[in-house]
Amino acid sequence: MWKILLVIFASYFIGSIPNGYIISKKFYGIDITKYGSGNIGMTNVQRVIGNKPAAIVLILDLSKGAIAVLLGRYVAHNYTAMMLSGIAAVIGHDYSIFMPHFKGGKGVAATYGVATLINFPAALLSFAAFLGIVIKTKYVSLGSIISIALYPIFLLILRENKTVVLWSIVFPILVIYSHRENIKRLISGTERKIGEKVIINNEKRH
């Protein structure tokens, strides 16, 4: 039991690492929390600074979820530990202990990092759904919400372990909650579309 608790705490701290904030501040001198949506995730970094830093943030945030699952796998050796460590990493990303007021990201990249290690085919199907929705609607938030919501269904179709399927339901709940403001904007028609620009110091940035 103590091993699982240790893994959960470690995964939360790993998930809490604010990669978007660090990259933006250290290399571009920009406090990402003050521009665009104020979010420290990849999407806002892309809108405010550009594609290269966004790609770096994406890789790092994916890695947080993947590392958490590996911790659960190799320390506790069971499905419950793997899922709980993954969930802890996503919560850490959403509510980072290293950020003021625990303000983190939306948890999508970290969730995909977890999903990929848990069941790659299911994660691939979810990502395909994400791409299709974003290409069709231009809304990253909508693609994120629906694709993560589909992940437990894909796990069920692929006959994944029941423990994994049950715990995976937590991910859509977390993503929907973290996107609650996006959902309001989607309903009102004011949500930003992919590629929209953010103005910083009178300069337009993607």
C-alpha positions in Angstrom: 0.0 0.0 0.0 2.8 2.4 0.9 4.4 1.9 -2.5 1.2 2.9 -4.2 0.9 6.0 -2.1 4.5 6.9 -2.8 4.0 6.5 -6.5 0.8 8.7 -6.4 2.6 11.5 -4.6 5.6 11.3 -6.9 3.3 11.3 -10.0 1.5 14.3 -8.7 4.8 16.3 -8.4 5.9 15.1 -11.8 2.6 16.2 -13.3 2.9 19.6 -11.5 6.0 20.6 -13.4 4.7 23.6 -15.4 6.5 23.1 -18.7 4.6 25.7 -20.6 5.3 28.4 -18.0 9.0 27.4 -17.7 9.6 27.3 -21.5 7.8 30.6 -22.1 9.4 32.5 -19.3 12.9 31.2 -19.5 13.4 31.2 -23.3 11.0 33.9 -24.5 10.7 36.2 -21.5 6.9 35.8 -21.6 4.6 35.0 -18.6 2.2 32.8 -20.5 -0.4 33.1 -17.8 -0.9 36.7 -18.7 -1.7 36.2 -22.4 -4.3 34.4 -24.5 -6.4 32.1 -22.3 -3.8 32.3 -19.5 -3.3 28.6 -19.7 0.1 27.0 -19.4 -0.6 24.2 -21.9 0.5 23.6 -25.4 -2.4 25.2 -27.2 -2.0 28.6 -25.5 1.8 28.5 -25.9 1.2 27.9 -29.6 -1.2 30.8 -29.9 1.0 33.2 -27.9 4.6 32.3 -28.9 4.6 29.8 -31.8 4.8 26.2 -33.0 8.3 25.3 -31.9 7.9 26.0 -28.2 4.4 24.5 -28.3 5.9 21.3 -29.7 8.5 21.2 -26.9 5.8 21.7 -24.3 3.6 19.0 -25.9 6.4 16.5 -25.7 7.3 17.3 -22.1 3.7 17.2 -21.0 3.1 13.9 -22.7 6.2 12.6 -21.0 4.8 13.5 -17.6 1.8 11.2 -18.0 4.0 8.4 -19.5 6.5 8.6 -16.7 3.8 8.4 -14.1 2.4 5.2 -15.6 5.9 3.7 -15.7 6.4 4.5 -12.0 3.1 2.7 -11.2 4.1 -0.3 -13.4 7.6 -0.8 -12.1 7.2 0.1 -8.4 3.8 -1.4 -7.6 3.3 -3.9 -10.5 -0.4 -3.6 -10.9 -3.1 -2.0 -13.0 -4.6 0.0 -10.1 -1.2 1.6 -9.3 -0.6 2.5 -13.0 -4.0 4.1 -13.3 -3.8 6.0 -10.0 -0.3 7.3 -10.8 -1.6 8.4 -14.2 -4.6 10.2 -12.7 -2.3 11.8 -10.1 -0.1 13.2 -12.9 -3.0 14.7 -14.7 -4.3 16.3 -11.5 -0.8 17.7 -10.9 -0.9 19.2 -14.4 -4.3 20.7 -13.8 -3.5 21.9 -10.3 0.2 22.5 -10.2 1.7 22.9 -6.7 4.4 25.0 -8.3 2.0 27.7 -9.7 0.2 30.5 -7.8 -3.3 29.3 -6.7 -2.5 25.9 -8.1 -3.3 27.2 -11.6 -2.2 24.6 -14.2 -3.2 23.3 -17.6 -6.1 21.5 -19.0 -4.6 18.0 -18.7 -5.0 16.8 -22.3 -1.4 16.2 -23.2 -0.7 14.5 -19.9 -3.8 12.3 -20.3 -2.6 11.3 -23.8 0.8 10.4 -22.2 -1.0 8.1 -19.8 -3.4 6.7 -22.4 -0.5 5.8 -24.8 1.3 3.8 -22.1 -1.9 2.1 -20.9 -3.2 1.0 -24.3 -1.6 2.4 -27.5 -4.3 1.3 -30.0 -7.0 3.0 -27.9 -4.9 6.1 -27.6 -4.3 6.1 -31.3 -8.0 5.8 -32.0 -8.7 8.7 -29.6 -6.1 10.8 -31.3 -7.6 10.1 -34.7 -10.9 11.3 -33.3 -9.2 14.4 -32.0 -7.6 15.2 -35.4 -10.9 14.6 -37.2 -12.8 16.9 -34.9 -10.2 19.7 -34.9 -9.9 19.6 -38.7 -13.6 19.7 -39.1 -14.5 22.3 -36.5 -11.2 24.1 -35.8 -11.9 23.8 -32.1 -9.0 22.2 -30.1 -11.1 22.2 -27.0 -14.0 20.3 -28.6 -11.6 17.7 -30.1 -9.9 17.3 -26.7 -13.1 16.8 -24.8 -14.7 14.3 -27.2 -11.5 12.3 -27.9 -10.7 11.8 -24.2 -14.4 10.9 -23.6 -14.1 8.2 -26.3 -11.0 6.6 -24.7 -12.8 4.4 -22.1 -15.1 3.3 -24.9 -12.2 2.3 -27.1 -10.6 0.4 -24.2 -13.9 -1.5 -23.7 -14.1 -2.3 -27.4 -10.5 -3.5 -27.4 -11.3 -5.7 -24.3 -8.8 -4.0 -22.0 -8.6 -5.1 -18.3 -11.8 -4.1 -16.4 -9.8 -2.3 -13.7 -8.2 -0.1 -16.4 -11.5 0.6 -18.1 -13.2 1.6 -14.8 -10.4 3.9 -13.7 -10.1 5.4 -17.2 -13.6 7.0 -16.8 -11.8 9.5 -14.4 -10.0 11.1 -17.4 -13.0 12.4 -19.2 -14.4 13.7 -15.9 -11.1 15.7 -15.3 -10.9 17.0 -18.9 -14.5 18.1 -19.0 -14.1 19.9 -15.7 -10.9 21.6 -16.7 -12.6 22.7 -20.0 -15.8 24.0 -18.3 -15.1 27.6 -19.4 -14.3 26.4 -22.9 -17.7 24.5 -23.0 -19.4 27.8 -22.1 -17.6 29.6 -24.9 -18.4 26.8 -27.3 -22.1 27.1 -26.5 -22.0 30.9 -26.8 -19.9 30.7 -30.0 -17.0 32.7 -28.6 -14.5 29.9 -28.3 -11.1 30.6 -30.0 -10.4 28.5 -33.1 -7.1 26.9 -33.9 -4.6 29.3 -35.6 -6.2 32.5 -34.1 -3.5 35.0 -33.1 -2.8 36.7 -29.8 -1.3 40.3 -29.6 1.7 40.8 -27.4 3.3 44.3 -27.2 1.5 45.3 -30.4 2.9 42.3 -32.2 0.7 39.5 -33.5 1.8 36.0 -32.5 0.2 32.6 -33.3 
